[in-house]
Amino acid sequence: MIVTNGRTAQQESKIRNTGLNGLVRGWAVSESVGHKKPAPEIFRAAAALVALPLADAWIIGDSPRADIAGAVTPGLRSVWAANGRSWNQDACRPTYAAADVAAAIHHAIRADSGKPTA
């Protein structure tokens, strides 16, 4: 599931043009949902769209405010895709920090499978 802020047409175009639409169950765009990250309502709407419990979700993102802080209120696990940056936020911390999005996804999958993560 993809949760993203922005205009629906623009974000859906990005999702389709990158081929992500074939890899995920769906997406929630802030314009369509009526809430923006970090509001917990957008994450709840995303879970409802794919009929999965929000409690089991991971939030993976590169924005400390929208993604990682967004995970705090609903009590979700988070992976920050650092992309060469150091974590410098005091208000919250990610569950895990990864070098990039690919490593972040790998961590979440391995953590849910019960295998050790690096």
N, CA, C and O atoms as CSV, one atom per row, in Angstrom:
chain,resi,resn,atom,element,x,y,z
A,1,MET,N,N,0.836,-1.163,0.000
A,1,MET,CA,C,0.000,0.000,0.000
A,1,MET,C,C,0.886,1.232,0.000
A,1,MET,O,O,1.850,1.317,0.761
A,2,ILE,N,N,0.563,2.158,-0.832
A,2,ILE,CA,C,1.277,3.426,-0.881
A,2,ILE,C,C,0.389,4.499,-0.258
A,2,ILE,O,O,-0.801,4.584,-0.559
A,3,VAL,N,N,0.973,5.310,0.607
A,3,VAL,CA,C,0.284,6.460,1.195
A,3,VAL,C,C,1.120,7.680,0.816
A,3,VAL,O,O,2.306,7.757,1.138
A,4,THR,N,N,0.493,8.623,0.133
A,4,THR,CA,C,1.249,9.765,-0.363
A,4,THR,C,C,0.443,11.051,-0.287
A,4,THR,O,O,-0.780,11.043,-0.426
A,5,ASN,N,N,1.135,12.139,-0.067
A,5,ASN,CA,C,0.512,13.455,-0.111
A,5,ASN,C,C,0.568,13.971,-1.539
A,5,ASN,O,O,1.501,13.666,-2.281
A,6,GLY,N,N,-0.426,14.748,-1.917
A,6,GLY,CA,C,-0.399,15.385,-3.226
A,6,GLY,C,C,-1.731,15.319,-3.934
A,6,GLY,O,O,-2.753,14.929,-3.370
A,7,ARG,N,N,-1.680,15.713,-5.189
A,7,ARG,CA,C,-2.875,15.711,-6.031
A,7,ARG,C,C,-3.054,14.312,-6.612
A,7,ARG,O,O,-2.091,13.680,-7.045
A,8,THR,N,N,-4.274,13.847,-6.615
A,8,THR,CA,C,-4.564,12.473,-7.009
A,8,THR,C,C,-4.056,12.134,-8.403
A,8,THR,O,O,-3.356,11.136,-8.577
A,9,ALA,N,N,-4.395,12.944,-9.393
A,9,ALA,CA,C,-4.000,12.627,-10.773
A,9,ALA,C,C,-2.482,12.551,-10.907
A,9,ALA,O,O,-1.961,11.643,-11.553
A,10,GLN,N,N,-1.781,13.490,-10.307
A,10,GLN,CA,C,-0.321,13.517,-10.402
A,10,GLN,C,C,0.308,12.306,-9.715
A,10,GLN,O,O,1.198,11.667,-10.277
A,11,GLN,N,N,-0.144,11.989,-8.512
A,11,GLN,CA,C,0.431,10.870,-7.768
A,11,GLN,C,C,0.096,9.526,-8.417
A,11,GLN,O,O,0.950,8.642,-8.481
A,12,GLU,N,N,-1.139,9.365,-8.899
A,12,GLU,CA,C,-1.493,8.117,-9.573
A,12,GLU,C,C,-0.694,7.940,-10.856
A,12,GLU,O,O,-0.336,6.815,-11.207
A,13,SER,N,N,-0.412,9.015,-11.553
A,13,SER,CA,C,0.423,8.954,-12.748
A,13,SER,C,C,1.823,8.458,-12.389
A,13,SER,O,O,2.374,7.607,-13.088
A,14,LYS,N,N,2.394,8.975,-11.320
A,14,LYS,CA,C,3.718,8.536,-10.868
A,14,LYS,C,C,3.698,7.047,-10.516
A,14,LYS,O,O,4.606,6.304,-10.886
A,15,ILE,N,N,2.669,6.624,-9.809
A,15,ILE,CA,C,2.564,5.227,-9.387
A,15,ILE,C,C,2.491,4.311,-10.610
A,15,ILE,O,O,3.165,3.283,-10.656
A,16,ARG,N,N,1.695,4.673,-11.576
A,16,ARG,CA,C,1.559,3.851,-12.789
A,16,ARG,C,C,2.818,3.898,-13.661
A,16,ARG,O,O,3.260,2.867,-14.169
A,17,ASN,N,N,3.394,5.093,-13.836
A,17,ASN,CA,C,4.574,5.238,-14.692
A,17,ASN,C,C,5.793,4.505,-14.159
A,17,ASN,O,O,6.660,4.103,-14.936
A,18,THR,N,N,5.873,4.325,-12.855
A,18,THR,CA,C,6.994,3.599,-12.267
A,18,THR,C,C,6.730,2.102,-12.158
A,18,THR,O,O,7.630,1.332,-11.822
A,19,GLY,N,N,5.496,1.689,-12.441
A,19,GLY,CA,C,5.145,0.276,-12.342
A,19,GLY,C,C,4.794,-0.177,-10.945
A,19,GLY,O,O,4.565,-1.365,-10.717
A,20,LEU,N,N,4.746,0.761,-9.992
A,20,LEU,CA,C,4.412,0.392,-8.617
A,20,LEU,C,C,2.989,-0.142,-8.493
A,20,LEU,O,O,2.694,-0.924,-7.589
A,21,ASN,N,N,2.110,0.277,-9.394
A,21,ASN,CA,C,0.721,-0.195,-9.329
A,21,ASN,C,C,0.634,-1.711,-9.444
A,21,ASN,O,O,-0.325,-2.305,-8.952
A,22,GLY,N,N,1.598,-2.344,-10.073
A,22,GLY,CA,C,1.612,-3.796,-10.192
A,22,GLY,C,C,2.233,-4.501,-8.994
A,22,GLY,O,O,2.212,-5.729,-8.915
A,23,LEU,N,N,2.783,-3.732,-8.063
A,23,LEU,CA,C,3.478,-4.312,-6.916
A,23,LEU,C,C,2.749,-4.125,-5.595
A,23,LEU,O,O,3.091,-4.763,-4.599
A,24,VAL,N,N,1.753,-3.259,-5.581
A,24,VAL,CA,C,1.046,-2.961,-4.337
A,24,VAL,C,C,-0.451,-3.237,-4.491
A,24,VAL,O,O,-0.976,-3.321,-5.602
A,25,ARG,N,N,-1.114,-3.375,-3.355
A,25,ARG,CA,C,-2.561,-3.630,-3.369
A,25,ARG,C,C,-3.376,-2.382,-3.667
A,25,ARG,O,O,-4.522,-2.478,-4.107
A,26,GLY,N,N,-2.803,-1.232,-3.433
A,26,GLY,CA,C,-3.538,0.006,-3.664
A,26,GLY,C,C,-2.766,1.192,-3.147
A,26,GLY,O,O,-1.611,1.080,-2.735
A,27,TRP,N,N,-3.438,2.350,-3.178
A,27,TRP,CA,C,-2.801,3.573,-2.702
A,27,TRP,C,C,-3.852,4.523,-2.176
A,27,TRP,O,O,-5.016,4.499,-2.576
A,28,ALA,N,N,-3.392,5.364,-1.260
A,28,ALA,CA,C,-4.230,6.413,-0.686
A,28,ALA,C,C,-3.505,7.731,-0.929
A,28,ALA,O,O,-2.389,7.934,-0.451
A,29,VAL,N,N,-4.137,8.607,-1.663
A,29,VAL,CA,C,-3.573,9.928,-1.966
A,29,VAL,C,C,-4.318,10.950,-1.118
A,29,VAL,O,O,-5.544,10.914,-1.015
A,30,SER,N,N,-3.568,11.852,-0.516
A,30,SER,CA,C,-4.160,12.803,0.426
A,30,SER,C,C,-5.346,13.569,-0.159
A,30,SER,O,O,-6.347,13.772,0.528
A,31,GLU,N,N,-5.245,13.991,-1.406
A,31,GLU,CA,C,-6.341,14.744,-2.016
A,31,GLU,C,C,-7.627,13.914,-2.044
A,31,GLU,O,O,-8.707,14.447,-1.791
A,32,SER,N,N,-7.526,12.640,-2.342
A,32,SER,CA,C,-8.707,11.771,-2.409
A,32,SER,C,C,-9.247,11.409,-1.032
A,32,SER,O,O,-10.458,11.309,-0.832
A,33,VAL,N,N,-8.331,11.212,-0.083
A,33,VAL,CA,C,-8.709,10.768,1.263
A,33,VAL,C,C,-9.209,11.927,2.119
A,33,VAL,O,O,-10.034,11.733,3.012
A,34,GLY,N,N,-8.707,13.138,1.846
A,34,GLY,CA,C,-9.109,14.295,2.636
A,34,GLY,C,C,-8.245,14.533,3.855
A,34,GLY,O,O,-8.589,15.356,4.704
A,35,HIS,N,N,-7.129,13.832,3.960
A,35,HIS,CA,C,-6.180,13.995,5.062
A,35,HIS,C,C,-4.778,13.852,4.503
A,35,HIS,O,O,-4.555,13.099,3.555
A,36,LYS,N,N,-3.823,14.581,5.096
A,36,LYS,CA,C,-2.432,14.516,4.666
A,36,LYS,C,C,-1.580,13.872,5.745
A,36,LYS,O,O,-1.868,13.990,6.936
A,37,LYS,N,N,-0.515,13.182,5.308
A,37,LYS,CA,C,0.473,12.721,6.274
A,37,LYS,C,C,1.049,13.950,6.968
A,37,LYS,O,O,1.350,14.931,6.288
A,38,PRO,N,N,1.209,13.946,8.235
A,38,PRO,CA,C,1.284,12.837,9.164
A,38,PRO,C,C,-0.025,12.486,9.883
A,38,PRO,O,O,0.009,11.705,10.834
A,39,ALA,N,N,-1.165,13.024,9.474
A,39,ALA,CA,C,-2.440,12.740,10.155
A,39,ALA,C,C,-2.726,11.232,10.146
A,39,ALA,O,O,-2.628,10.594,9.097
A,40,PRO,N,N,-3.073,10.665,11.292
A,40,PRO,CA,C,-3.332,9.227,11.350
A,40,PRO,C,C,-4.504,8.785,10.471
A,40,PRO,O,O,-4.579,7.619,10.083
A,41,GLU,N,N,-5.404,9.693,10.160
A,41,GLU,CA,C,-6.572,9.333,9.344
A,41,GLU,C,C,-6.184,8.822,7.957
A,41,GLU,O,O,-6.859,7.947,7.415
A,42,ILE,N,N,-5.110,9.352,7.378
A,42,ILE,CA,C,-4.719,8.883,6.048
A,42,ILE,C,C,-4.212,7.435,6.116
A,42,ILE,O,O,-4.432,6.656,5.188
A,43,PHE,N,N,-3.543,7.084,7.199
A,43,PHE,CA,C,-3.055,5.716,7.362
A,43,PHE,C,C,-4.215,4.759,7.648
A,43,PHE,O,O,-4.225,3.626,7.168
A,44,ARG,N,N,-5.180,5.219,8.424
A,44,ARG,CA,C,-6.370,4.393,8.682
A,44,ARG,C,C,-7.154,4.161,7.390
A,44,ARG,O,O,-7.636,3.055,7.143
A,45,ALA,N,N,-7.281,5.202,6.572
A,45,ALA,CA,C,-7.972,5.074,5.289
A,45,ALA,C,C,-7.247,4.084,4.383
A,45,ALA,O,O,-7.887,3.283,3.701
A,46,ALA,N,N,-5.922,4.133,4.372
A,46,ALA,CA,C,-5.132,3.212,3.546
A,46,ALA,C,C,-5.367,1.768,3.969
A,46,ALA,O,O,-5.547,0.893,3.121
A,47,ALA,N,N,-5.367,1.515,5.262
A,47,ALA,CA,C,-5.608,0.155,5.758
A,47,ALA,C,C,-7.005,-0.316,5.387
A,47,ALA,O,O,-7.193,-1.471,5.006
A,48,ALA,N,N,-7.975,0.564,5.495
A,48,ALA,CA,C,-9.351,0.208,5.137
A,48,ALA,C,C,-9.471,-0.119,3.648
A,48,ALA,O,O,-10.214,-1.025,3.272
A,49,LEU,N,N,-8.747,0.612,2.802
A,49,LEU,CA,C,-8.809,0.374,1.357
A,49,LEU,C,C,-8.349,-1.028,0.973
A,49,LEU,O,O,-8.859,-1.610,0.015
A,50,VAL,N,N,-7.391,-1.567,1.714
A,50,VAL,CA,C,-6.888,-2.907,1.396
A,50,VAL,C,C,-7.390,-3.963,2.383
A,50,VAL,O,O,-6.971,-5.120,2.334
A,51,ALA,N,N,-8.275,-3.560,3.262
A,51,ALA,CA,C,-8.902,-4.461,4.236
A,51,ALA,C,C,-7.866,-5.234,5.056
A,51,ALA,O,O,-7.973,-6.447,5.234
A,52,LEU,N,N,-6.861,-4.501,5.551
A,52,LEU,CA,C,-5.845,-5.092,6.413
A,52,LEU,C,C,-5.767,-4.282,7.698
A,52,LEU,O,O,-6.048,-3.083,7.694
A,53,PRO,N,N,-5.385,-4.928,8.800
A,53,PRO,CA,C,-5.291,-4.186,10.058
A,53,PRO,C,C,-4.123,-3.209,10.042
A,53,PRO,O,O,-3.019,-3.556,9.621
A,54,LEU,N,N,-4.365,-2.018,10.490
A,54,LEU,CA,C,-3.325,-1.000,10.545
A,54,LEU,C,C,-2.247,-1.387,11.553
A,54,LEU,O,O,-1.079,-1.044,11.366
A,55,ALA,N,N,-2.616,-2.086,12.604
A,55,ALA,CA,C,-1.665,-2.440,13.667
A,55,ALA,C,C,-0.482,-3.252,13.157
A,55,ALA,O,O,0.577,-3.232,13.784
A,56,ASP,N,N,-0.621,-3.959,12.055
A,56,ASP,CA,C,0.460,-4.787,11.526
A,56,ASP,C,C,1.326,-4.066,10.497
A,56,ASP,O,O,2.248,-4.659,9.936
A,57,ALA,N,N,1.040,-2.804,10.249
A,57,ALA,CA,C,1.703,-2.077,9.162
A,57,ALA,C,C,3.067,-1.529,9.570
A,57,ALA,O,O,3.354,-1.299,10.745
A,58,TRP,N,N,3.886,-1.333,8.552
A,58,TRP,CA,C,5.138,-0.595,8.656
A,58,TRP,C,C,4.957,0.676,7.842
A,58,TRP,O,O,4.353,0.646,6.770
A,59,ILE,N,N,5.464,1.771,8.333
A,59,ILE,CA,C,5.536,2.984,7.527
A,59,ILE,C,C,6.993,3.132,7.108
A,59,ILE,O,O,7.896,3.188,7.943
A,60,ILE,N,N,7.199,3.193,5.816
A,60,ILE,CA,C,8.535,3.364,5.247
A,60,ILE,C,C,8.542,4.699,4.533
A,60,ILE,O,O,7.691,4.954,3.681
A,61,GLY,N,N,9.488,5.547,4.868
A,61,GLY,CA,C,9.518,6.843,4.213
A,61,GLY,C,C,10.807,7.585,4.433
A,61,GLY,O,O,11.671,7.167,5.205
A,62,ASP,N,N,10.918,8.707,3.731
A,62,ASP,CA,C,12.128,9.516,3.825
A,62,ASP,C,C,11.882,10.871,4.492
A,62,ASP,O,O,12.799,11.683,4.613
A,63,SER,N,N,10.659,11.106,4.917
A,63,SER,CA,C,10.342,12.369,5.573
A,63,SER,C,C,10.183,12.165,7.082
A,63,SER,O,O,9.274,11.459,7.519
A,64,PRO,N,N,11.063,12.779,7.878
A,64,PRO,CA,C,10.913,12.640,9.325
A,64,PRO,C,C,9.539,13.097,9.811
A,64,PRO,O,O,8.942,12.451,10.672
A,65,ARG,N,N,9.037,14.198,9.270
A,65,ARG,CA,C,7.761,14.738,9.744
A,65,ARG,C,C,6.567,13.954,9.204
A,65,ARG,O,O,5.734,13.492,9.984
A,66,ALA,N,N,6.472,13.800,7.910
A,66,ALA,CA,C,5.281,13.185,7.315
A,66,ALA,C,C,5.236,11.679,7.540
A,66,ALA,O,O,4.174,11.129,7.830
A,67,ASP,N,N,6.361,11.017,7.411
A,67,ASP,CA,C,6.364,9.557,7.472
A,67,ASP,C,C,6.633,9.023,8.880
A,67,ASP,O,O,5.813,8.294,9.439
A,68,ILE,N,N,7.762,9.384,9.440
A,68,ILE,CA,C,8.150,8.807,10.730
A,68,ILE,C,C,7.293,9.367,11.867
A,68,ILE,O,O,6.814,8.603,12.705
A,69,ALA,N,N,7.094,10.664,11.909
A,69,ALA,CA,C,6.193,11.224,12.927
A,69,ALA,C,C,4.765,10.731,12.695
A,69,ALA,O,O,4.003,10.568,13.648
A,70,GLY,N,N,4.402,10.497,11.448
A,70,GLY,CA,C,3.075,9.964,11.138
A,70,GLY,C,C,2.842,8.585,11.720
A,70,GLY,O,O,1.698,8.204,11.967
A,71,ALA,N,N,3.900,7.836,11.940
A,71,ALA,CA,C,3.776,6.498,12.517
A,71,ALA,C,C,3.529,6.529,14.020
A,71,ALA,O,O,3.015,5.562,14.583
A,72,VAL,N,N,3.887,7.624,14.669
A,72,VAL,CA,C,3.830,7.698,16.131
A,72,VAL,C,C,2.405,7.621,16.669
A,72,VAL,O,O,2.124,6.780,17.523
A,73,THR,N,N,1.508,8.466,16.197
A,73,THR,CA,C,0.150,8.522,16.759
A,73,THR,C,C,-0.595,7.193,16.646
A,73,THR,O,O,-1.182,6.754,17.636
A,74,PRO,N,N,-0.598,6.532,15.487
A,74,PRO,CA,C,-1.277,5.231,15.443
A,74,PRO,C,C,-0.435,4.091,16.015
A,74,PRO,O,O,-0.880,2.943,16.006
A,75,GLY,N,N,0.770,4.379,16.512
A,75,GLY,CA,C,1.601,3.363,17.153
A,75,GLY,C,C,2.192,2.349,16.191
A,75,GLY,O,O,2.280,1.165,16.518
A,76,LEU,N,N,2.597,2.794,15.010
A,76,LEU,CA,C,3.112,1.883,13.992
A,76,LEU,C,C,4.634,1.828,13.993
A,76,LEU,O,O,5.311,2.745,14.457
A,77,ARG,N,N,5.146,0.736,13.464
A,77,ARG,CA,C,6.585,0.607,13.274
A,77,ARG,C,C,6.975,1.412,12.038
A,77,ARG,O,O,6.200,1.542,11.090
A,78,SER,N,N,8.193,1.950,12.071
A,78,SER,CA,C,8.613,2.789,10.957
A,78,SER,C,C,10.053,2.498,10.553
A,78,SER,O,O,10.891,2.128,11.376
A,79,VAL,N,N,10.309,2.675,9.275
A,79,VAL,CA,C,11.673,2.584,8.758
A,79,VAL,C,C,11.938,3.875,7.992
A,79,VAL,O,O,11.208,4.229,7.065
A,80,TRP,N,N,12.978,4.557,8.392
A,80,TRP,CA,C,13.373,5.787,7.726
A,80,TRP,C,C,14.410,5.467,6.670
A,80,TRP,O,O,15.442,4.864,6.966
A,81,ALA,N,N,14.139,5.869,5.443
A,81,ALA,CA,C,15.096,5.731,4.349
A,81,ALA,C,C,15.992,6.962,4.392
A,81,ALA,O,O,15.592,8.044,3.961
A,82,ALA,N,N,17.191,6.795,4.907
A,82,ALA,CA,C,18.077,7.926,5.190
A,82,ALA,C,C,18.621,8.605,3.940
A,82,ALA,O,O,18.792,9.824,3.923
A,83,ASN,N,N,18.891,7.843,2.911
A,83,ASN,CA,C,19.431,8.421,1.670
A,83,ASN,C,C,20.615,9.342,1.933
A,83,ASN,O,O,20.692,10.438,1.379
A,84,GLY,N,N,21.545,8.888,2.788
A,84,GLY,CA,C,22.756,9.649,3.065
A,84,GLY,C,C,22.634,10.715,4.139
A,84,GLY,O,O,23.603,11.420,4.420
A,85,ARG,N,N,21.463,10.844,4.743
A,85,ARG,CA,C,21.258,11.866,5.778
A,85,ARG,C,C,21.346,11.248,7.169
A,85,ARG,O,O,21.096,10.056,7.345
A,86,SER,N,N,21.699,12.063,8.147
A,86,SER,CA,C,21.699,11.638,9.545
A,86,SER,C,C,20.361,12.008,10.171
A,86,SER,O,O,19.748,13.009,9.799
A,87,TRP,N,N,19.912,11.198,11.121
A,87,TRP,CA,C,18.674,11.511,11.837
A,87,TRP,C,C,18.957,12.653,12.801
A,87,TRP,O,O,19.898,12.572,13.590
A,88,ASN,N,N,18.159,13.713,12.751
A,88,ASN,CA,C,18.396,14.870,13.613
A,88,ASN,C,C,17.130,15.366,14.291
A,88,ASN,O,O,17.044,16.541,14.649
A,89,GLN,N,N,16.160,14.505,14.471
A,89,GLN,CA,C,14.896,14.882,15.097
A,89,GLN,C,C,14.877,14.429,16.559
A,89,GLN,O,O,15.294,13.315,16.877
A,90,ASP,N,N,14.399,15.284,17.425
A,90,ASP,CA,C,14.281,14.932,18.832
A,90,ASP,C,C,12.874,14.470,19.200
A,90,ASP,O,O,12.695,13.726,20.164
A,91,ALA,N,N,11.881,14.907,18.436
A,91,ALA,CA,C,10.485,14.640,18.784
A,91,ALA,C,C,10.100,13.170,18.631
A,91,ALA,O,O,9.228,12.683,19.349
A,92,CYS,N,N,10.737,12.467,17.710
A,92,CYS,CA,C,10.420,11.064,17.493
A,92,CYS,C,C,11.621,10.370,16.875
A,92,CYS,O,O,12.560,11.018,16.413
A,93,ARG,N,N,11.578,9.051,16.871
A,93,ARG,CA,C,12.642,8.252,16.267
A,93,ARG,C,C,12.006,7.114,15.477
A,93,ARG,O,O,10.973,6.579,15.880
A,94,PRO,N,N,12.613,6.745,14.365
A,94,PRO,CA,C,12.092,5.596,13.628
A,94,PRO,C,C,12.415,4.302,14.375
A,94,PRO,O,O,13.347,4.251,15.177
A,95,THR,N,N,11.644,3.276,14.103
A,95,THR,CA,C,11.938,1.959,14.656
A,95,THR,C,C,13.281,1.474,14.120
A,95,THR,O,O,14.051,0.831,14.832
A,96,TYR,N,N,13.547,1.789,12.867
A,96,TYR,CA,C,14.773,1.340,12.191
A,96,TYR,C,C,15.159,2.380,11.149
A,96,TYR,O,O,14.288,3.001,10.540
A,97,ALA,N,N,16.443,2.573,10.941
A,97,ALA,CA,C,16.927,3.453,9.881
A,97,ALA,C,C,17.646,2.599,8.848
A,97,ALA,O,O,18.456,1.740,9.195
A,98,ALA,N,N,17.347,2.839,7.587
A,98,ALA,CA,C,17.947,2.088,6.486
A,98,ALA,C,C,18.638,3.055,5.535
A,98,ALA,O,O,18.320,4.243,5.502
A,99,ALA,N,N,19.572,2.539,4.775
A,99,ALA,CA,C,20.338,3.375,3.853
A,99,ALA,C,C,19.461,3.982,2.772
A,99,ALA,O,O,19.663,5.133,2.385
A,100,ASP,N,N,18.487,3.221,2.277
A,100,ASP,CA,C,17.644,3.689,1.177
A,100,ASP,C,C,16.309,2.941,1.215
A,100,ASP,O,O,16.083,2.107,2.093
A,101,VAL,N,N,15.439,3.240,0.270
A,101,VAL,CA,C,14.103,2.632,0.257
A,101,VAL,C,C,14.180,1.119,0.079
A,101,VAL,O,O,13.446,0.380,0.736
A,102,ALA,N,N,15.053,0.656,-0.795
A,102,ALA,CA,C,15.173,-0.795,-1.009
A,102,ALA,C,C,15.565,-1.506,0.284
A,102,ALA,O,O,14.991,-2.543,0.616
A,103,ALA,N,N,16.527,-0.965,1.010
A,103,ALA,CA,C,16.939,-1.563,2.281
A,103,ALA,C,C,15.831,-1.459,3.323
A,103,ALA,O,O,15.677,-2.353,4.156
A,104,ALA,N,N,15.065,-0.384,3.283
A,104,ALA,CA,C,13.948,-0.216,4.217
A,104,ALA,C,C,12.885,-1.287,3.983
A,104,ALA,O,O,12.390,-1.895,4.931
A,105,ILE,N,N,12.543,-1.509,2.740
A,105,ILE,CA,C,11.557,-2.547,2.402
A,105,ILE,C,C,12.074,-3.914,2.811
A,105,ILE,O,O,11.337,-4.712,3.390
A,106,HIS,N,N,13.324,-4.183,2.517
A,106,HIS,CA,C,13.945,-5.454,2.890
A,106,HIS,C,C,13.854,-5.670,4.402
A,106,HIS,O,O,13.519,-6.765,4.852
A,107,HIS,N,N,14.149,-4.643,5.177
A,107,HIS,CA,C,14.081,-4.762,6.627
A,107,HIS,C,C,12.667,-5.114,7.097
A,107,HIS,O,O,12.485,-6.030,7.898
A,108,ALA,N,N,11.678,-4.387,6.599
A,108,ALA,CA,C,10.289,-4.632,7.027
A,108,ALA,C,C,9.839,-6.047,6.672
A,108,ALA,O,O,9.176,-6.705,7.474
A,109,ILE,N,N,10.188,-6.512,5.494
A,109,ILE,CA,C,9.801,-7.872,5.076
A,109,ILE,C,C,10.475,-8.905,5.969
A,109,ILE,O,O,9.823,-9.836,6.443
A,110,ARG,N,N,11.760,-8.749,6.197
A,110,ARG,CA,C,12.492,-9.712,7.035
A,110,ARG,C,C,12.004,-9.668,8.479
A,110,ARG,O,O,11.898,-10.710,9.125
A,111,ALA,N,N,11.709,-8.491,8.987
A,111,ALA,CA,C,11.231,-8.368,10.365
A,111,ALA,C,C,9.890,-9.078,10.522
A,111,ALA,O,O,9.655,-9.743,11.531
A,112,ASP,N,N,9.018,-8.942,9.539
A,112,ASP,CA,C,7.712,-9.603,9.614
A,112,ASP,C,C,7.812,-11.106,9.408
A,112,ASP,O,O,6.925,-11.845,9.837
A,113,SER,N,N,8.874,-11.573,8.760
A,113,SER,CA,C,9.032,-13.011,8.547
A,113,SER,C,C,9.702,-13.681,9.738
A,113,SER,O,O,9.793,-14.907,9.796
A,114,GLY,N,N,10.170,-12.877,10.687
A,114,GLY,CA,C,10.828,-13.427,11.862
A,114,GLY,C,C,12.302,-13.698,11.667
A,114,GLY,O,O,12.959,-14.211,12.573
A,115,LYS,N,N,12.838,-13.366,10.504
A,115,LYS,CA,C,14.265,-13.582,10.239
A,115,LYS,C,C,15.061,-12.396,10.789
A,115,LYS,O,O,14.552,-11.276,10.834
A,116,PRO,N,N,16.288,-12.633,11.200
A,116,PRO,CA,C,17.110,-11.511,11.678
A,116,PRO,C,C,17.352,-10.497,10.573
A,116,PRO,O,O,17.474,-10.850,9.400
A,117,THR,N,N,17.419,-9.246,10.963
A,117,THR,CA,C,17.685,-8.190,9.989
A,117,THR,C,C,19.042,-7.580,10.282
A,117,THR,O,O,19.531,-7.604,11.411
A,118,ALA,N,N,19.627,-7.039,9.248
A,118,ALA,CA,C,20.942,-6.416,9.421
A,118,ALA,C,C,20.814,-4.936,9.661
A,118,ALA,O,O,21.821,-4.249,9.829
